[in-house]
Structures are given as structure tokens and as C-alpha cells.
Amino acid sequence: ETGVTQTPRHLVMGMTNKKSLKCEQHLGHNAMYWYKQSAKKPLELMFVYSLEERVENNSVPSRFSPECPNSSHLFLHLHTLQPEDSALYLCASSLSTGERQPQHFGDGTRLSIL
Amino acid sequence: GNSVTQMEGPVTLSEEAFLTINCTYTATGYPSLFWYVQYPGEGLQLLLKATKADDKGSNKGFEATYRKETTSFHLEKGSVQVSDSAVYFCALGGTGRRALTFGSGTRLQVQP
């Protein structure tokens, strides 16, 4: 039990589909993150939210759209994805975005684009 | 900018062998340093951390010392077990409102 729950664990979708990834944390944290983990590549930070405000967006294509309705929930809306978007998408949370704060990760959603 | 360099894997060891996974970093200021572990099919888990120079982080038999003079944070364990087989990530705390900077990960395989 990590305290950060991601659903679904696995998702297969076509390039024209629209789907959403969900992340929920019960740790009382105020910061949440989306990462992309591809085979043989470093972990890529996609988005950072602090107190429901997006504070970092690392040049992510617009086909990925994050949403943070409250400090416990984070979504990643997917639309018109490409095969190279197949990866493990990890959500994380931390008490704040302060640099000494460790991040707590969910188990990820394995996304496959057909 | 900040960066983290880890040794390439996989690292293959026999049970009870000594483990070292090298990690060096480039950063402005004095960031916090972390080691995370990812077991198969799971997300990353914080293994240990150090927040200032000469600090030693330790957990589950793993240790790493924050060496400012060599900008390193090498992970060590005296006697590895098969259950330690995983991918290990070194990470650097950002400054201001930035998130962590991760290394590329090192896969450890421990054989019985």
C-alpha cells in the first residue's frame, strides 16, 4: 500500500480514442506530479501541480491534458495519442514542492497505443 | 542545470556479494539527494535520502553518503539478497518549485 493509487493499471487504446488516467493520494500532500517512464530512457517529468495550480509543464504535447480538481486527485486526459506515447505513466505526490521533500509514487498505468 | 549520472546496468551479482552503484551529480547550491527503488510491476519507492554534505542515508541495509567534494552519492550494501533485484534510481532535489531530477536507473540482478 503506497498511499498513491493509480487507475487503471493497464490501458490499451487506439490512436483516435480519448481516455483518462486517474491518480489519488491519501497522504495529505499538496503537490502532485505526472512522469513518463519509457524503456531505456530516463524518467521524464511531465507536469507538476502545487495546491491545485500547475507550476511546471515540461514541453509536453497538447494531446496530454492534466487536471487537478483538488489536492487529492490528479488526472491525465489522453487524446489522439501516438505509438511513441506507449509507456508507464507514474503519478507521485509530496508534502510540498520544496526540494527536500521526497516523492511518493503510485504503481503506474501501463499504456499501450495501437 | 541539474543532472544525475548513474552507472549503466545491468549489475549482476551473486547472493551475499557487496554492492556499489555509482551516482554523480551536477547542481547549483546544495540539493538533497535520494535513492529510489523500483521492483518489477511497481512504482518507485524512496529507499534513502541525505539532505546535506557528509550526511549518510541508510535503510534496509543500504547506505549512501553525500560527498560534496566528489559530487557523488554512491549506493552500497554489504550483502545483497535475491529480493534486492530491482531498478535503482539516484535523484537530485530541485531548487525553488522544481521537482526531482532522476538518473537513468541501474538494474540490479541478484542470483542465488
Interface residues (C-beta under 8 A of the other chain):
Chain A: T2 V4 Q6 Y33 K41 P42 L43 L45 V48 S50 V55 E56 L90 A92 T97 E99 R100 Q101 P102 Q103 H104 F105 G106 D107 G108
Chain B: P31 S32 F34 Y36 G41 E42 G43 L44 Q45 L46 K49 T51 F89 G93 G94 T95 G96 R97 R98 A99 L100 F102 G103 S104 G105
